[in-house]
Amino acid sequence: MAKVKIVTDSTADLPKTLADELDITVVPLKVLFGEETFEDGITITADEFYKKLASTSIIPSTSQPTPYQFEEVYKEVASEEETHIISIHLSSKLSGTFQSASIARDIIKDEIDVTVVDSKRASYAIGIIVVEIAKLAKAGATKEECLARLDVLLQRTRVYFMVDTLEFLQKNGRIGKASAVLGSLLKIKPILSLNEDGEVFPFDKVRGQKKALAKIYEFIEKEYGTDELHVGISHANANEFASEVMTEIKGRFHVSSEVITDIGPVIGAHVGPGTIAISVTIAK
């Protein structure tokens, strides 16, 4: 029986300890400050990124891995034994990462069995799914069992982003300059999510952080009720706030597992410091 191996990319914002424990291979995207290029999570950490962001006027940009990088990763992952690879990636509406992985799959399709999946999500909303499938694979589940569970998780996983400032969304073309200025003046906190196609959209708008959080809890209650949940909170240099939110969520819902992790440099370049993302999926 072929062994199932899991590949993802650095925008899943997986804690390294989890990736190592579950034998998840993470392919890095790149973040660029002018002429300087860094590999997400390898040559620049989240802490280093936010410090650099605060000390420069340069607006960072990002780029996806090449098909060749994916091809090399797939060959390395499958080098020791008969292997099926499930490769789960950032929404194709936000990056060309999924396309690069798909091209690599097609190049090596006669040698290695690879399933490439568009998660239609970002940050730990990818990670929370990847972790569950990696646990199954490590326990000896078949390719078919992993893909069946993956299909359920893709349907039942939600993510809600709350940004501290609208500046980075405006700089990256998500909202207009006038909207950013008006939102900042009125202290409007847009609650962002990803739609069924994997595109960012304003789920709701409220004034003030407390009201925004209350609205997110309301959404979670409506979607999941008393279901047993896995919850992940990814944050952009806002660990204390993320911890407070996790404590509140654990007091309100039936939380089976919890993860607090950094929003890495690539996602951080698009949402800015102070952002938190609450990712929720069903545990059973």
C-alpha angles and dihedrals in degrees: 000000000000117000116237116230126187126222126182137156134254094261088074084077092217117178106246091233091060093045091051094044094051096037093241116166112220120201111204126231118207133246120202129205102188106294093352117096124193133184110235110251094356110064094014128035126207091255092050091047095053092046090051091046091054093049101049139059091213114113107224121229130199139217136194129239117270123248087248090059090053092046091055092046093050092050091050094047092049097041101100107046145351102304141178113204123208108195114193120189152178117287111286088225090065103039146009090239094104090049092051091050091048093051090051090049091053092049093054100030093117091054107034133030107231130169112196116202130197102214091193085216142092140219118359091347081079092040096052089057095042091052093053093049091045090053090054092048092049090051089056102261117163125246090256093051092049093048092048091053090044091056090054093048092049088056097044104040120100133182131195121192123200114190124205093211134020091214097095094045088053093047090050093050099251093121135011124261093247091053091049093051094045092046092051093049092050093042089236113174110202113209105218128198139163121257127221090278093052097252124138114249136168104260092186142335126225137163114252137010098266093053091047092053092046089054092050091051088050090053092049092049091050094048101041110016108179096347118136106253145200109215129193128181118195118189140188104228092319105108097147092052091046090052091051091051092048090052090052093048092050089053092052105038142037099262115189096179136004135200130182113193142162123266098235129228098272098052089034090059089062102040104030134220120316094037120134126192121199113205121190134181138161119271096210 
